[in-house]
Amino acid sequence: MLDLLTERFSKSLSKLRGVRKLTEKQVNDILRDIRMALLEADVDYDVVKSFLKKVRDRAINEDIKNKLSPADSVVLTVYEELTSILGGEKADLKRGVVIFVGLQGTGKTTTIGKLANFLKNQSFKVAVSSTDVRRPAAMLQLQRLAEKVGVPYYSFDEASPVEIATKALERAKKEGVDYLLIDTAGRLHIDEELMEELKRIKEAVKPSEVIYVADAMQGQEALRALKAFHESITLTGVILTKMDGDARGGVALSVKEAIGVPIKFVGVGEKLEDIEIFYPDRIAQRILGLGDLQSLIEKAQQIIPEDEAQVLATRIMMGEFDLEDMLKQIRFIKSMGPLEKILGMIPGVSAELKNLKIDEKKFKKTEAIILSMTKEERRNPKIINMSRKVRIAKGSGTSVGDVNKVLKEYEEMKKMIKRLKGMQGIPKLPRFPFKF
């Protein structure tokens, strides 16, 4: 996500390393690089112009922050201004009726399924309905997504879009639903008929939110459509899809500043779980190559049961780490998603990811080897002699050399854990250039 911007910003700001006194020329040179990066990312021109002016004025005129080098001061300024144009603070989704609008093909129906799943996991009562009577396939798609998520789908035969929305609202009130998510018809282009239908639906149900679903890969084209919808029906928020792909980030950086509408969620994959709250400060950190530890921690908390994490941590600190614990760690990491995405959240690592090759097949091989061992062998690897290694290799479809590598990695992990136990305090992570 936003890899191009991260690479260009990191490269540009790295020119300030070791600089003791900041000159106006140095600031201008850096801002020229940033300007090119933002325009290449398809950020709105007026937004770029305003952003650069604010950064330049602050970098040249403000006193350097206490205990910060000139380089760190510029990074802090860029971070704060990036956070500002991204929206400042996260925008919560208000309870009630949420209408989803947008052009056809942006992933609107799938996004509703993802959001229903997200809200349900937050212990909210959710229901969904579709007013897209022209495309029965879209209604069927949402119904199947609702069944998969485990939330009610409200359908009403031979009813108009406005009637469907009205009846869905009545039923949601009776059933005490927290969020009623309503899908609407999309078009390949904006037309008067579409807008009039949306206005009638909005007037009938008086929604708490009108969310525009945009394809992050469409750049300025998506921004123009978003602006037209906002002028016609007044939007309250935006969800960007396909942020995990080759999205250059232009829409994300332009929406709030250019249109005045906050981004509330982003789609980051094809699975139902692949939707995230949009945090402007965390996105700014990622763009600057500073990682996103908070999101990483939250992701781990969702994946790893707290009791299991406590047991594993206790065993590690007691020096009782065995191959069964190693297997659990591998499975936890695999369930958190692609390693590149996980490492990209760690400070000091994300900027180097482009040159990092991660072979996830190695995890599968290691898992197969450990699973081919008996419980006794996993708990006491010292008993694994050559004949046992041959049996384990055959059972896992690997070689004795592969088994030896896994055992060596296990021993190295045990040594590392012992070193950490012997240290006073916690080993330091790569430092931030300033304190968040």
C-alpha positions in Angstrom: 0.0 0.0 0.0 1.4 3.4 -1.1 4.8 1.8 -1.9 5.7 4.4 -4.5 5.2 7.3 -2.1 7.0 5.5 0.7 10.1 4.9 -1.5 10.2 8.4 -2.8 9.6 10.2 0.5 12.2 8.0 2.3 14.8 8.6 -0.5 14.2 12.4 -0.4 14.3 12.8 3.4 17.4 10.6 3.7 19.3 13.5 2.1 19.1 15.4 5.4 21.0 12.8 7.4 23.9 14.3 9.1 22.9 17.9 8.2 23.6 20.2 11.1 22.2 23.4 9.8 19.2 23.5 7.4 19.4 25.9 4.5 16.5 27.2 2.3 18.1 25.5 -0.7 18.1 22.1 1.0 14.4 22.5 1.9 13.6 23.5 -1.7 15.5 20.6 -3.1 13.6 18.1 -0.8 10.2 19.7 -1.5 10.9 19.5 -5.3 11.4 15.7 -4.9 8.3 15.4 -2.8 6.3 17.4 -5.3 7.3 15.0 -8.1 6.4 12.0 -5.9 3.0 13.4 -5.1 2.2 14.3 -8.7 3.3 10.9 -9.9 1.0 9.4 -7.3 -1.8 11.3 -8.9 -2.5 13.6 -6.0 -4.7 16.6 -6.8 -2.6 19.5 -8.0 -4.2 22.1 -5.7 -3.7 19.7 -2.7 0.0 19.3 -3.6 0.5 23.0 -3.9 -1.1 23.7 -0.6 0.7 20.9 1.2 4.2 22.0 -0.1 3.5 25.6 0.9 2.6 24.7 4.5 5.7 22.4 4.8 8.0 25.0 3.3 6.8 27.8 5.5 7.1 25.7 8.7 10.5 24.2 7.8 12.0 27.6 7.1 10.3 29.9 9.6 9.6 27.7 12.7 12.2 27.2 15.4 13.7 23.7 15.5 11.9 21.5 18.0 13.6 20.9 21.3 16.2 18.1 21.0 15.5 17.5 17.3 18.1 17.7 14.6 17.2 19.7 11.4 16.5 16.5 9.6 14.1 15.2 12.3 12.4 18.6 12.5 11.6 18.4 8.7 10.4 14.8 9.0 8.1 15.9 11.9 6.7 18.8 9.9 6.1 16.6 6.8 4.4 14.0 9.1 2.1 16.5 10.7 1.1 18.0 7.4 0.5 14.6 5.8 -1.7 13.6 8.7 -3.6 16.8 8.3 -4.4 16.4 4.6 -5.3 12.8 5.2 -8.0 13.9 7.6 -6.3 14.5 11.0 -8.2 12.0 13.1 -10.0 8.8 12.2 -13.7 9.3 11.3 -16.1 6.9 13.1 -19.0 5.3 11.3 -22.3 6.6 12.9 -24.9 4.0 13.9 -28.1 3.8 11.9 -28.8 3.5 8.2 -25.7 3.5 6.0 -26.3 4.0 2.3 -23.5 2.9 -0.1 -23.2 4.7 -3.4 -20.7 4.7 -6.3 -20.0 3.7 -9.9 -20.3 0.1 -11.1 -17.2 -2.0 -10.7 -15.6 -0.3 -7.7 -16.3 -3.3 -5.3 -19.3 -1.7 -3.6 -21.3 -4.9 -2.8 -18.2 -6.8 -1.7 -17.2 -3.8 0.6 -20.6 -4.0 2.2 -20.0 -7.7 3.0 -16.6 -6.9 4.5 -18.0 -4.0 6.6 -20.8 -6.2 7.8 -18.3 -8.8 8.9 -16.1 -6.1 10.6 -19.1 -4.6 12.5 -20.4 -8.0 13.5 -17.0 -8.9 15.0 -17.2 -5.6 17.0 -20.4 -7.1 18.6 -22.8 -4.8 16.7 -26.1 -6.1 15.3 -26.0 -5.7 11.6 -28.4 -6.3 8.6 -28.0 -5.7 4.9 -30.3 -5.0 2.0 -30.0 -4.1 -1.7 -32.0 -1.7 -3.8 -30.3 -2.6 -7.1 -33.4 -4.0 -8.8 -31.8 -3.6 -12.2 -29.1 -6.1 -11.4 -30.5 -9.2 -9.7 -27.0 -10.7 -9.7 -25.8 -7.9 -7.4 -28.7 -8.6 -5.0 -27.9 -12.3 -5.0 -24.2 -11.5 -4.4 -25.0 -9.5 -1.3 -27.4 -12.1 -0.1 -24.7 -14.8 -0.3 -22.2 -12.5 1.4 -24.7 -11.9 4.2 -25.1 -15.7 4.6 -21.4 -16.2 4.7 -20.9 -13.4 7.3 -24.0 -14.6 9.3 -26.1 -11.4 9.2 -29.7 -11.0 8.0 -30.4 -10.0 4.4 -33.6 -8.1 3.9 -35.3 -8.8 0.6 -38.7 -7.6 -0.7 -40.2 -9.0 -3.9 -41.4 -6.8 -6.7 -40.7 -3.6 -4.8 -39.1 -0.4 -6.0 -35.7 0.8 -4.7 -37.4 3.4 -2.4 -39.9 0.8 -1.1 -37.1 -1.7 -0.4 -35.1 0.9 1.6 -38.2 2.0 3.5 -39.3 -1.6 4.4 -35.8 -2.5 5.3 -35.6 0.4 7.7 -38.9 -0.6 9.4 -37.7 -4.2 9.9 -34.4 -3.0 11.2 -36.1 -0.9 13.8 -38.3 -3.8 14.9 -35.2 -6.1 15.2 -33.1 -3.5 17.1 -30.4 -3.4 14.4 -27.4 -1.1 15.1 -26.3 -0.8 11.5 -28.5 -1.3 8.4 -26.2 -1.3 5.3 -28.1 -0.6 2.1 -26.5 -1.2 -1.3 -27.7 1.0 -4.2 -27.5 0.7 -8.0 -24.3 1.7 -9.7 -23.7 2.9 -13.2 -20.7 2.9 -15.6 -21.1 6.6 -15.6 -22.9 9.4 -13.7 -26.4 10.1 -15.0 -29.5 12.1 -13.8 -31.6 8.9 -13.4 -29.1 7.4 -10.9 -28.8 10.6 -8.9 -32.6 11.1 -8.7 -33.0 7.5 -7.4 -30.4 8.1 -4.8 -32.0 11.3 -3.6 -35.4 9.6 -3.2 -33.8 6.7 -1.2 -32.0 9.2 1.0 -35.1 11.3 1.6 -37.1 8.1 2.5 -34.7 6.6 5.1 -32.8 9.7 6.3 -29.5 7.8 6.7 -26.8 8.5 9.3 -24.2 7.9 6.7 -23.9 8.2 2.9 -20.7 6.4 1.9 -19.0 6.6 -1.5 -17.0 3.5 -2.5 -14.1 4.4 -4.7 -11.4 2.3 -6.5 -8.1 3.6 -5.2 -6.4 2.7 -8.5 -8.5 5.1 -10.5 -6.8 8.3 -9.3 -8.1 11.6 -10.5 -11.0 9.9 -12.3 -12.3 8.6 -9.0 -11.9 12.0 -7.5 -14.1 13.7 -10.2 -16.8 11.1 -9.8 -16.7 11.5 -6.0 -17.0 15.2 -6.3 -20.1 14.9 -8.6 -21.8 12.5 -6.1 -21.0 14.8 -3.2 -22.4 17.9 -4.9 -25.6 16.0 -5.8 -26.4 14.0 -2.6 -23.9 15.1 0.1 -21.6 12.3 1.2 -20.5 11.7 4.8 -17.6 9.4 4.1 -15.5 7.4 1.7 -14.2 3.8 1.6 -11.3 3.1 -0.7 -11.0 -0.4 -2.3 -7.9 -2.1 -3.7 -5.4 -0.3 -1.5 -3.4 -3.5 -1.4 -2.7 -3.4 -5.1 -0.8 -0.8 -7.2 -2.7 2.1 -5.8 -0.5 5.1 -6.0 -2.2 6.9 -3.1 -3.5 10.0 -5.0 -7.1 9.5 -4.0 -6.3 8.9 -0.4 -4.2 12.0 -0.2 -6.7 14.2 -2.1 -10.2 13.3 -0.8 -10.4 15.1 2.5 -8.5 18.2 1.4 -10.1 18.6 -2.1 -13.7 17.4 -1.3 -14.0 17.8 2.4 -15.2 14.2 3.0 -13.2 11.8 5.3 -12.0 8.3 4.4 -13.5 5.9 7.0 -12.2 2.5 5.8 -9.9 1.0 3.2 -10.1 -2.4 1.5 -6.7 -4.2 1.6 -7.4 -7.6 0.0 -10.1 -10.0 -1.4 -11.0 -11.8 1.8 -13.9 -10.7 4.1 -11.4 -9.8 6.8 -9.5 -7.5 4.5 -10.9 -4.1 5.6 -9.2 -1.7 7.9 -10.2 1.5 9.7 -8.5 4.5 8.0 -6.1 6.1 10.5 -4.6 9.3 9.0 -1.6 9.3 11.4 -0.8 5.7 10.8 -1.0 6.1 7.0 1.4 9.1 7.3 3.8 7.0 9.3 3.8 4.3 6.6 4.3 6.8 3.8 7.4 8.1 5.6 8.7 4.6 6.1 8.2 4.8 9.9 6.1 1.6 10.0 2.8 1.1 11.9 3.4 -0.7 15.2 -0.1 0.1 16.6 -1.8 -1.6 13.6 0.6 -4.6 13.9 -0.2 -5.0 17.6 -4.0 -4.8 17.0 -3.7 -7.3 14.2 -1.8 -9.7 16.5 -4.4 -9.3 19.2 -7.2 -10.2 16.8 -5.3 -13.3 15.5 -3.7 -14.7 18.7 -6.0 -15.6 21.6 -4.8 -13.8 24.8 -4.6 -16.9 26.9 -2.4 -18.7 24.3 -0.2 -15.6 24.0 0.2 -15.5 27.8 1.1 -19.2 28.0 3.6 -19.0 25.2 5.2 -15.9 26.7 5.5 -17.6 30.1 7.0 -20.7 28.6 9.5 -18.6 26.7 10.5 -16.6 29.8 10.8 -19.9 31.8 13.2 -21.3 29.2 10.7 -24.0 28.2 10.5 -23.1 24.5 10.2 -26.3 22.4 9.3 -27.3 18.8 5.6 -27.3 19.6 5.9 -23.6 20.7 7.9 -22.9 17.5 5.0 -24.5 15.4 2.5 -22.2 17.2 4.6 -19.2 16.4 4.8 -20.1 12.7 1.0 -20.6 12.5 0.4 -17.3 14.3 2.6 -15.5 11.8 1.0 -17.2 8.8 -2.5 -16.3 9.9 -1.6 -12.6 10.2 -1.2 -12.3 6.4 1.7 -11.9 3.9 5.0 -11.3 5.5 5.8 -8.3 3.4 2.7 -6.6 4.8 3.6 -7.5 8.4 7.3 -6.4 8.1 6.1 -3.1 6.4 4.5 -2.2 9.7 7.8 -2.4 11.7 9.7 0.8 12.0 12.9 0.9 10.1 12.0 -2.1 8.0 9.4 -0.9 5.5 11.8 1.3 3.5 14.0 -1.7 2.8 11.2 -4.1 1.8 11.6 -3.6 -1.9 14.9 -5.5 -1.9 13.8 -8.1 0.6 12.9 -11.5 -0.7 10.7 -13.6 1.6 10.1 -17.3 0.8 6.9 -18.2 2.5 7.2 -21.8 1.2 9.9 -22.2 3.9 7.2 -21.8 6.6 5.2 -24.6 5.0 8.2 -26.9 4.8 9.1 -26.2 8.5 5.6 -26.8 9.5 5.5 -30.1 7.7 8.8 -31.2 9.3 7.6 -30.5 12.8 4.2 -32.2 12.2 6.1 -35.3 11.1 7.7 -35.5 14.5 6.2 -37.4 17.5 5.0 -35.3 20.5 8.0 -36.6 22.5 10.4 -35.4 19.7 8.8 -32.0 19.6 9.0 -31.6 23.4 12.6 -33.0 23.6 14.4 -32.4 20.3 17.6 -33.8 21.8 16.4 -37.4 21.3 16.2 -36.9 17.5 19.0 -39.1 16.2 19.9 -39.9 12.5 17.3 -42.7 12.2 14.6 -40.4 13.5 15.7 -37.7 11.1 15.4 -40.1 8.2 11.8 -41.0 9.3 10.9 -37.3 9.8 12.3 -36.4 6.3 10.3 -39.2 4.6 7.1 -38.3 6.5 7.4 -34.6 5.5 8.6 -35.1 1.9 11.8 -33.3 2.6 15.5 -34.2 3.1 17.6 -34.9 6.2 19.4 -31.7 5.4 16.1 -29.8 5.7 15.4 -31.4 9.1 18.8 -30.4 10.3 18.1 -26.8 9.2 14.9 -26.7 11.2 16.7 -28.1 14.3 19.5 -25.6 13.9 17.0 -22.7 13.6 15.3 -24.0 16.7 18.5 -24.0 18.7 19.4 -20.5 17.5 15.9 -19.3 18.6 16.5 -20.8 22.0 19.9 -19.0 22.3 18.3 -15.7 21.3 15.6 -16.2 24.0 18.3 -16.9 26.6 20.1 -13.7 25.6 16.9 -11.7 25.9 16.3 -13.1 29.3 19.7 -12.1 30.5 19.4 -8.5 29.3 18.1 -5.8 31.6 15.2 -4.1 29.9 13.9 -4.7 26.4 16.1 -4.5 23.3 15.4 -1.3 21.5 13.5 -1.1 18.2 14.8 1.1 15.4 14.1 4.6 16.8 11.6 7.0 15.4 13.0 10.3 14.3 10.7 11.9 16.8 8.2 10.8 19.5 4.6 10.0 18.5 
